[in-house]
Amino acid sequence: MPISAPDKIITPWATSGLREDIPENADPVNGRAGFDIGFPPINMTPKTAGGIPPFGQDFNGIFFDVTQAIQFLQAGGSFPYDNTWATAVGGYPIGALVSRTDNQGLWRNTVANNLTDPEAGGAGWQPEGSGATSITMTSSNVTLTPLQAAAGMVIISGTLTANLQLIFPEYVKQWLVLNNTSGAFSITCKTASGTGVAATKSSSTLIYGDGTNIGASAQVGFDYLNTTRIDVASSATINLSVAAPNTRHINITGSANIASFTMAEGSCYFVRFAGAPLLTNSASLVTQTGANIQAAAGDTCIIRATAANVVEILCYTRVARFTIGSAISLSGTSVDVLSVPSWAKKLTLAFDSTSLSGSSSLLVQLGAGSVQNTGYQSTSTAVSTTTGNVTTGIASSAGMVIHAVNPAYLLSGQMVLINTSGSRWIQSHTLGGNTDTRSGGGHVSLSGLLDRLRFTTVNGTDSYDASGTVTIIFEG
């Protein structure tokens, strides 16, 4: 005959009736029942022989206790660990289930006659169920309590100041660990005496315990490629573990020079620059060429930590830049241009019908913060277009010189300035006028980022005729 489910008890027996609470021990003299012997012998003795009939209130009390317990179990209830009860009955049997005090699951017993408390670190208990436990870690290792470790998810927060360990009990169980900490340090999940695995920052790691060690089941990471780019201010050291823990897309604002990044080993960031910081090559910030990088707005790159706080700059891409300025009238003894873009790596100076009031030569000076008038190595020669011979030449250490030869000549042509590395600039020029061609070259190292030009003359007294102009083309 198949077994079918019994009806569920809605109301325990005699809930509203007359009943007595059944004591642990019976009263044989007065004929009251107890759990030790049930109804005493006097209840089973004929009245004619001095017996006492059993009391109906005892029957109701007994059935109330039994049906109340059945109703609780039918409702899915479970009992928490009870030391008094376990001692009285000789301990919990194998397979026994007791409820957790956080009401998030059960404890399953794996040893016979177990008297230990699972939430006090008692042996032989394994957690079952779900729930989450939240802990804070900063400067010290943390050992999870049995109840904390019984949860299915462990959420870690805090600002780390050292590499730490999160100690788990030796359970056979899985956990999802969410590491929401900041700070350039790591957390290792392990047992007290076994091995463990790292809980990846800003990510969820599925780990398991085999009763001895902790291992990694899988990495359940954030979708960094689809996160929003956030602004991070430039500074000497940019701490991305704090400033951008949950994204790998950053927009570095400002122009403060950058010497290092604080990043966890193996992490990568996609970087865009909104300002013009200088990236200083060093052992902790490694460029691919070994030279400093002068960033400009719109440039992009990838940075990767090969070790904690040791970062390499990869795939540096400069935004395409090309600007043609308006024609600048050259007049007087000097004309300053103070608007050289920070991103400019090549300048073409297009001279049109330029001439001087005297026999001096044109001089182009560069500057970073102020005009530099020393340190140049520059030459210019005039070649006759009729004979092909060099007619005359000039050299200057005060600027990039263009030999003028004759004030009556109107010179047209170009000088090209190229930033080869750092703050070093080279130039070449070719201009023509009348029957001669002027050509030459030179170089200079500035004290910083080129931001200005000065058009003057070698002797400083001859002036430009107002009819001449120069148009500057900036390229980056």
N, C-alpha and C positions, 0 to 999 in steps of 0.2 A: 504494500500500500504506500503510495507516495506521501512524502511529508509535505504538508502545506503550512503556510504561515498562519499562526494563531491570530485571533483578534487582538488588537492593541487595547490595553487598559486605559480608559479615560479617567476613571475615578478609582483610586485605591479603595479596597474593601473597608467598609465601616468608617469612611471619612467623616460622616456626620452622625455616626452611631455611637452607642456606648462601648467603650473599650478601655482596656488597661494597657499601659506601656509594659511590655514584657521585659523583666529584669534578666540579668545574666544567670542568676541562680534561682531555682524554684524554692517555694516554701512548702515543704512536705507536711508540716503540721496543720497549716490552714488551707491546704489544697490549692495553692496558687502556682500556676505554670511558670517555668523559666527556661532559658535557652540551654542550660546545662543538661537537664534530664527531661525537659518537656513537661507533661503533666505528671505530678508525683503519684506514687502508688495509692495514696489514699483516695485519689479520684477514680481509681479502678476497683475499689473495694465496695461491696454492697453496703447500702445504707444500714441494713439490718446488722451488719458487722462493724458499724462505726465509720463507714466510708463517707466521703464528702463528694457530691457530684461536681464535675468540672464547671467552671464559671463561663458563661457566655461572653463576658467581657474579655476573658483571656483568649477565647477563640477569635473574637474580633481583633484583638491586639496582634495576635500572631499573623492572621491573614492580612492585616493592614501593613505590617512590616514587609511581608513577602511581596504583596502586590505593589507596594510603593517602590520597592527595589526593581521589580520587573518593569514598571512603568518608566523609571529613569533610564533603564537600559534600552527599552523600546524607543525612547526618545533620542537615542544616540549619545547619551551621557556617558562619561567616563570619570573615574575617581582619581584624584591626585595621590602621590605617594603618602603613605601613612605609616610612620615608624611604629606606633603603638600596635596598630593592627597587624603589621608584618611580623613583629616580635611575637604576638599572640598566636599567629598561625604557622610560624616557622619559616617565614620569608616568602617572597614572590616566586612563582614557578616560571620555568622557561616559557617565553612567548607572552608573558603578561604585559599588558599595556596600561600605563598610568598617564594621566593628563599633565601637561606642562602648566606651571603656574601663570605663564603669560597667555594661556589659552590659545596658543598658536600651533599646537600639535601635541604629540604623544612621546612618551619614552617607552621603548621596547626592551624587555629584559632578555638577556642571552645566557644567563647562568641559573642553575637550580638553587632554590631556597635563598634568594637574594634579599638581604636585609639592608643594603646600602641605599643612600639617598641619591638619585641621579643628579639632582641639582646642587649637590654638595661635592661633586666629583666622584660619586660612587662608581665602583667598577661594574662592568657587565651590562651597562645601559647604552642603547643607541637612540639618538633623536630621530623622530619622524615628524614631518609637517613642514610648515612654511614660516612666513613672517620675516621681518627685517630687524636687524639690530644696528644702531648707529653709535659709533665711537669717535673720539677725537684723539689724534696723535700729533705730538709736536716734537718733544725731545727725548722721550723714553719709550722703550718697548712696552707693548701691551699684551697681556695674557687674557684671552677670552674666558669668561666664566662658562660653565656647562650650559646655562640657560642662554647666554649670548650666542654660543656656538651652535645651539639647536636651531637657530633661525636659518632660513634658506638664503638670505641675502645679508651681507655685511657692508655697511656704508661708512666709509672713512672720510673724515674731514680734518681740517687743521693746517697750520703752516709748519712744515718740517724744517728742523734745524740740524738734522743728522740723518744718516741712513738707519732705519729702524726695522724691528721685527714684530710681526703680529703672530702671537703664539696660539695655535689651535689645539684642542684636545685630540687625542688619538682615536678619532671616530672614523668609521667607514661611511662617508657621506660626501655630498657635493655642496658647494657654496658658490654663489655669485658675488664677487667682491667688486664694489664700485669705489675706486680710489679718486676722491674729489679733493685731495690735499694739494697745497701749493708749496713752493720751495724746491730748490734744485737737489732733492735727495730722493731716495727710494724706500719702498716698503717691501719686505720679504715675508710671505706667508709660510709658516712652517710649524711643525710640532716642537715640543720642548727639546727632544733629543734627536729628532729626525731631520731630513732635508726639506727644502721648500722651494717656492717659486716667487718671482717678483709680481707684484700687483701693479700693472701698468697705469701710470698717472693719466687722469682725464679719460679713463676707459673702464670697461667692465671685463673682469677676468673670471672665467669659469674654472674653478679649481676642485680637486677631489682629495679626500683622505682615504688611505688604504689601511688605516689602523696603525701605521708607523710613520709614514712620510706624507707630505703634501705635494701633489703634482698639478699640472695645468691641463685642463680638458680642452679649452678653447679660449680664444680672445674675441670678445664681443665689443668691438671698438666703436667710437663715434665716427660718423661719416664726415671726416674732416674736409673732403673735397667739396662738400655741399654746405659748408658752414659760411657764415657771413664774414667778410673781411672787416677787421676792426682797426681803429687807429691806435698806434703806440708811439709815444713821444720819443724822439731821439735823445740819447744821453751817452755818456762815456761807457756805461754798462747798461744794457737793456735786459731786464729780467723777464724773459718770455714765459717762464714757468708761472710767474705771478700775473703778468699783464695779459697773456693770451693762453690760458690753460685748456680752453675748449674749442680752439680753432687753430688752423694752420695757415690762415690767410691774414696777413697783417699789412697795414699801410703806415709806414714810418713817417711821422710828421716832424717838422722842424729841421734845423740844420746843424745841431750840435754834433761834433765829431764823435764817431763810434769806435771804441777800442775793443769791446768784447760783448758777448751775449751770454746770459745764463740760461742754459738749456739742458734737458736730460739727454743722456747718451742715446743716439739713434733717432732722435726727433728731427723732423724737417719742417721748414716753414717756407711758404711762397710769399715773397716780399715785394712790395711796391713802395717807391719813395715819393713822398709828396714835397719834400724839401731837397736840400743840397748838402747832406752831411759828408764828411770825409771818412771813409772806411780805412782804418790804419792796419796795415798788414803786420802780423806778429805771430808768435807761437800759438796764441789762443784765437786769433782771427786770421785765417789763412786764405789769401787770394790765389787765384790760379796762376797769375803772372809773378807773384812775389812783390808786386808794387802796390802802393796805396791806390784806392779807387775813389775818385771824386764823383759822388753820386749827383744826379740831377733829377728834378721832378719828372716823373713818368718812367724812370728806369725800373727794371725788375730783375730779380735774381732768386735763386733758391739757396737757403742756408741749411746746413746739416751738421749735427753734432757728432763728430767721430768719437768723442769721449765727453764726459760731463764737462760742459762749459768750454770745450775745444771745438771751434766751429770753422767749417770750410765754406767759402762762397763759390757757388756753382752757377753756370749758365747766366752770367751777368749780361744783360741785354740793355743797351741804351736806346731810349726812345728816339725815333728819327726826328731830327730838328733841322730846319732850314729857314732862315729869316734874311730877307733883303731889306736893309735899312734905306731911309731916304737919303738923297744926295745932300752932303754936308758942304757948305761953302767954306773954302779955305781962305782966310784973310788974317791980317795981323801977324805977329811974330809966333803965335802958337794958338792951336785950337784943341781943346780937350773933349774927349768922348768918354763919358762916365757910365755908360750903360751896356757894358759887355756882359751878355748872359753867362750865368755860372756854368751852363752846360756846354758852352762853345768850346770845341776842340780844333776848329779850323776857321780862320778869318781870311777873307779875300778883300783886299783894299783896292778898289777900282778907281784909279786917278783919271780925271778928264780935264785936259787942257790946263794943267797945273804949272805955274811959273812963280819965280821969286823976284823980289825987287833988286837983288844984287847977285853976286857970283857965288854965294854960299850954296850948300847942298841941302836937300830935304832930309829930315831926321824924324823917324817914327820911334817913339818911346813907349814901352809897356809898363804897367804898374799893377800892384796888388795892394790896395789900400792907399797907396801913394805912388806917384810916378817914379820909376827907377831910372836913374841917369848914369849908372855905372855897370860894369860887368858884361858888356856886350862884346862880341867879336863879330864885326860886320864889315863887309867890303862892297864896293860898287865900282864898275868900270864903264867907260863910254867907248863904244866901238863904232868906227866910221862905216856907214852903209855904202860909201863909195869906194873906199880902199880896203875895207875889212880889217884895218889895223886898230889896235887899242890906242885911243888918242890920249886918254888920261884916266886915273883911278883915284879912289879915296878909301880910307879905312876909318872906323870909329868904334870907340868903346863906350860912347855915351848914348847910343841908340842904333836903330837899324837905318843905315844911311843909303840914300839914293843920290848918285852923282848928278848934279844939275848942269854943270859946264858953263852954260850961258843963260843969263836972265831973259834973253829974248826967246828962248826955246819954250814951246808949250808941250809939256810932257803928258802923255797918256799911256796907260798900261796898268799893270797890277802888281801888288806885293801879296804873297801868300804866307800866312803865319800858321804853323801847325804845332799843336801841343803833342810832343812825342811821349812824354811820361812825366808824372808828377807835375811840377811847375816849370818844366823845361820847354822852351819854344824855339823852333827853327824858322827861318824865313828864306824865301827866294823871291826875286823880283825881275821883271822885264818891262821897261817903259821905252817908248820911242818919242822923238821930237826933232824936228828939222832933219839933219842928215846923220844923227847919231842914235844908237840904241844903248840904253843903260840896262845893265844886268848885274846880279850879284847875289849874295846870301849872307847868312849869319845865324847866331844863336845867342840865347840868354837864359839864365835860370832866375826865376822870380822868387820872392820870399813867401808867396802864397798863391791863391787863386787869382788869375787874371780878371780884373774888373774894369780896367780903363786903358785908354790910349791917349797919347799926345802927339799932335802933328806940329813940329817946330822946325828949326833950321840949325845947322851945325854951329854957326857963329852966334845965334840967338838974337841977332839984330836985324838981319834981312827979314822981310815980311812976305807973306804970300799975296799974290795978286788976287783980287776978289773974283776974278773970272773963273778960277779953277774950283773944282769940286772933287770930293771923294765919296764913294758909295761903299758901305761895308756889308759884306755877305757873311752871315754867321751860320756855321754848320756844327752839328753835334753828333 
